[in-house]
Structures are given as C-alpha cells and as structure tokens.
C-alpha cells in the first residue's frame, strides 16, 4: 500500500455511465455514477485504501504535519478504516507496538498495526477500554465522525458539531502536552463555541478543507496543534 503526496489524479478511462434501473431512484443512479468516475475512489481501489476519505487525512497531514513517526494516535469514528490505515503507515505503528487505536459504533475489519475497538464514545466503558489500549497519553486525536445526514443542512451542521464537541472532551482528557486534535465540522455558525474552547487550549487552530473533500460539501476540518494541558490563557492563532 502506497501513501503518496499530491491530488487524486489516478488514471481514468472514458467516463462511465450508469443505466437507470426501474427500482433505483434517480438520486442513487447519480451517486453511483459519481462514485465510478471519482478519481479518489479509483485511486483508493488501486492503492488499497478502504475509501476516498483516506486522502482527506493524507492531504491534511501533508499540509499540517501532525502524524509523525512514533506518535500515539486515536481515530474516533474510524469505520471503515481508511484514516486508521493512513495513521498506521505514517506513524510507523506495528514496528514498535500498536500506537494507533481505532474506535467506532460499527464493526470494522482489523487493520494491521492498530487496535480496533467497537463502542460508543459516550460510554465510560468504551473510554476506559480506549485508555487501556493507548497505554499512555495520546499525541494525536482524530475525529471524522458524522451522524447520518438528514438532508436538512442546519440540522446536519448541529449534529456534526455536537460530535466534534464529544471528540474534543475526550481529546482534552487524553492528549499529551503539545498534542494535536483534528475533527470534521460543517461551517455554519454553531461551531463558534467549539472554536473558543480550542483556542483556549491549543496554540494554533485553523480550518482546512482538503482537496479530497468535495467542493459542493460544507464539510471542513479543524486542526488544532500545540495542546496546553492547562489553560494558560493565551489565545490561539486563527
């Protein structure tokens, strides 16, 4: 499996069209056609990743450089495992013990070099199992968690921000000084409280929209680096 830099410019043949089936909604046909012709999907299939989302993390790390060799990483909302695969490769997990811990509500196939747990981050038992698997403070907490879309933009935004808040609560409890927190958000206003909390506890906070994130999507990622174990009162850079 290769983890290269750059955009999803995998080789593409002629654009594929999907025939409309009687029992398939037009929206499903459009989704299938987009998937078949998505260069990131094509590249993920070729390079052995479990989905195009892997390239979002690759591009975020290429820009912000938080997945360094030997770091301990927690991947929240990990299924199907693309981000976990990238984290394992970039921190060198498996060479010196498992340093990547992945958790999701759904079952997830094992990822060599990572500990994979099933559980709810709101459950204290799950948090306890995560801490045991980590065997020490985390250097990076990743969250690509997203609730099922409702189709109502304001509602979806609120639900994603709420998940980011849960992920941040966990990160504040387990991160080592200088650590990093990366989470998906949908820009729309409700994330202001989240950003305020981040700026109180991290040296640098910024929004990044990786090229692999579709242009029409409201999703972006907040990348917070330089974790302060205690609030030192210094505002973070925007």
C-alpha positions in Angstrom: 0.0 0.0 0.0 1.4 3.4 -1.0 0.8 6.6 0.7 1.9 9.3 -1.7 1.5 13.0 -1.7 -0.5 15.0 -4.2 -4.0 15.1 -5.5 -6.3 12.3 -6.5 -5.2 12.2 -10.2 -5.4 8.5 -10.7 -5.6 7.2 -14.3 -9.1 7.4 -15.7 -10.6 5.8 -18.7 -13.7 7.1 -20.5 -16.4 8.4 -18.2 -18.7 5.6 -17.1 -22.4 5.9 -17.2 -24.9 4.0 -15.0 -28.1 2.8 -16.6 -31.2 3.8 -14.7 -32.8 0.7 -13.2 -36.6 0.6 -12.6 -36.2 0.0 -8.9 -33.3 2.5 -8.4 -34.1 6.1 -7.6 -32.5 8.8 -9.9 -30.5 10.1 -6.9 -29.0 6.6 -6.4 -28.1 6.4 -10.1 -26.3 9.8 -9.9 -24.4 8.7 -6.7 -23.3 5.5 -8.4 -22.1 7.4 -11.5 -20.2 9.9 -9.4 -18.5 7.1 -7.5 -17.5 5.2 -10.6 -15.9 8.4 -12.1 -14.4 9.8 -8.9 -10.6 9.9 -9.2 -10.2 9.5 -5.4 -12.3 6.3 -5.4 -10.3 4.9 -8.3 -7.1 5.7 -6.6 -8.2 4.2 -3.3 -9.1 1.0 -5.1 -5.7 0.9 -6.7 -3.7 1.7 -3.6 -5.6 -0.5 -1.2 -7.4 2.1 1.0 -10.9 1.5 2.4 -12.4 4.6 0.8 -11.7 8.0 -0.7 -11.7 9.6 2.8 -8.1 8.3 3.4 -6.9 11.0 1.1 -8.5 13.7 3.2 -6.2 12.7 6.1 -3.2 12.3 3.8 -3.8 15.9 2.5 -4.4 17.3 6.0 -1.2 15.7 7.2 0.8 16.8 4.1 -0.2 20.4 5.0 -0.1 20.4 8.8 2.4 17.6 9.6 0.9 16.1 12.7 1.3 12.3 12.0 5.0 11.9 12.9 6.9 8.7 13.5 6.3 7.1 16.9 3.3 9.2 17.8 0.3 7.6 19.6 -2.9 8.2 17.6 -6.6 7.7 18.4 -9.0 7.5 15.5 -12.6 8.2 16.5 -15.4 7.2 14.2 -12.9 5.1 12.3 -15.0 2.7 10.2 -14.4 1.6 7.5 -10.8 2.2 8.4 -9.2 4.4 5.8 -7.9 7.0 8.3 -6.6 4.2 10.5 -4.7 2.8 7.6 -3.1 6.1 6.9 -2.2 6.7 10.6 -0.6 3.3 10.9 1.6 4.0 7.9 2.6 7.5 8.8 3.5 6.9 12.5 5.1 3.6 11.9 2.7 1.6 14.1 3.3 -2.1 14.4 7.1 -1.7 14.3 7.3 -0.8 18.0 4.0 -1.9 19.3 0.5 -0.7 18.5 0.4 3.0 18.6 -2.9 3.6 16.8 -6.2 2.9 18.4 -9.4 3.0 16.3 -13.0 3.0 17.7 -16.4 3.1 16.0 -20.0 2.2 16.8 -19.9 -0.2 13.9 -17.9 -3.4 13.3 -14.7 -2.8 11.5 -12.3 -5.2 9.9 -8.9 -5.4 11.6 -6.1 -3.0 10.5 -2.6 -4.4 11.0 -0.7 -2.3 13.4 -3.8 -0.8 15.1 -6.0 -1.8 18.0 -9.6 -1.8 16.8 -12.5 -1.3 19.3 -16.2 -1.2 18.9 -18.1 1.1 21.2 -19.8 4.4 21.9 -17.5 7.3 22.9 -20.3 8.5 25.2 -20.0 5.2 27.2 -17.5 5.3 30.1 -16.6 1.7 29.5 -15.6 2.5 25.9 -13.4 5.4 27.1 -11.8 3.1 29.7 -11.0 0.5 27.0 -9.5 3.2 24.8 -7.3 4.3 27.7 -6.1 0.8 28.3 -5.4 0.2 24.6 -3.4 3.5 24.4 -1.2 2.6 27.4 -0.3 6.3 27.8 -1.3 9.7 26.7 -2.2 10.3 23.0 -0.2 12.6 20.7 -3.0 12.9 18.1 -6.8 12.6 18.4 -8.6 12.3 15.0 -12.3 12.5 14.5 -14.0 12.0 11.2 -17.3 11.3 13.0 -20.5 12.3 11.3 -24.1 11.5 12.1 -26.3 10.1 9.2 -27.4 13.0 7.0 -31.0 14.2 7.3 -30.9 16.4 4.2 -31.6 19.5 6.3 -28.3 21.5 6.3 -28.8 23.3 9.6 -29.7 20.1 11.4 -26.7 18.2 9.9 -24.4 21.0 10.9 -25.5 20.9 14.5 -25.2 17.2 14.7 -21.6 17.1 13.3 -20.6 20.0 15.7 -22.1 18.0 18.6 -19.9 15.0 17.7 -16.9 17.2 17.4 -17.6 18.5 20.9 -17.7 14.9 22.2 -14.4 14.2 20.5 -12.9 17.3 22.0 -14.0 16.3 25.5 -12.1 13.0 25.0 -9.1 14.7 23.5 -8.7 17.1 26.4 -8.6 14.2 28.8 -6.0 12.0 26.9 -3.8 14.3 24.9 -0.1 14.8 25.9 1.2 18.4 26.1 1.9 19.6 22.6 -0.7 17.2 21.1 -3.0 17.7 18.1 -6.7 17.4 17.6 -8.3 17.1 14.1 -12.1 17.0 13.7 -14.7 17.3 10.9 -17.1 20.2 11.2 -19.6 21.8 8.9 -19.1 25.5 8.7 -22.3 27.3 9.6 -22.0 29.2 12.9 -22.7 26.6 15.5 -19.0 25.7 15.8 -18.1 29.1 17.4 -18.3 27.6 20.9 -16.1 24.7 19.8 -13.5 27.1 18.3 -13.5 29.2 21.5 -12.7 26.1 23.6 -10.0 25.0 21.1 -8.3 28.4 21.2 -8.2 28.3 25.0 -6.3 25.0 25.0 -4.2 24.9 21.8 -1.5 27.2 20.4 -2.8 27.1 16.9 -6.3 26.5 15.5 -7.1 26.6 11.8 -9.7 25.4 9.3 -8.5 23.3 6.4 -10.6 21.9 3.5 -8.5 19.2 1.8 -8.8 18.8 -1.9 -10.4 15.3 -1.4 -13.3 17.0 0.3 -15.9 17.5 -2.4 -16.3 21.2 -3.4 -20.1 21.1 -3.0 -19.8 19.7 0.5 -20.0 22.1 3.5 -17.5 19.9 5.4 -14.2 21.2 6.5 -11.7 20.2 9.2 -10.4 22.0 12.2 -6.8 21.3 13.0 -5.6 22.3 16.5 -2.0 21.9 17.4 0.2 22.7 20.5 -2.1 21.3 23.2 -1.8 23.0 26.6 -2.5 20.6 29.4 -3.8 23.5 31.5 -5.5 26.7 30.2 -2.6 29.2 30.1 -4.9 32.0 29.0 -3.0 32.7 25.7 -5.3 32.9 22.7 -4.5 30.7 19.7 -3.8 32.0 16.3 -6.7 31.9 13.8 
